[in-house]
Amino acid sequence: MHGRSIIAGTLAEISSQTFHAVNPLDNQPLEPEFLECAPGDVDRALAQAEDAFGIFRRTSAEARAAF
């Protein structure tokens, strides 16, 4: 694991800001650390998700299950 976001099959730009997920049981940070996305990466991810949903919503339950 590298901690970078994957948006539409490509790695997002490297950021200098990082964060850790936290274990809810003991509040300890979990590895790896993740790189924060830039606002442009978030916008790109949202646009890609919206495009993908248009295709996904027309996909049959059988095709979704096979995926």
Long-range contacts (C-beta under 8 A, 24 or more apart in sequence): 1-32, 2-32, 3-32, 3-33, 3-34, 3-35, 4-35, 5-34, 5-35, 5-37, 5-41, 5-45, 7-41, 7-44, 7-45, 7-48, 8-44, 8-45, 8-48, 12-37, 12-38, 12-41, 13-38, 13-41
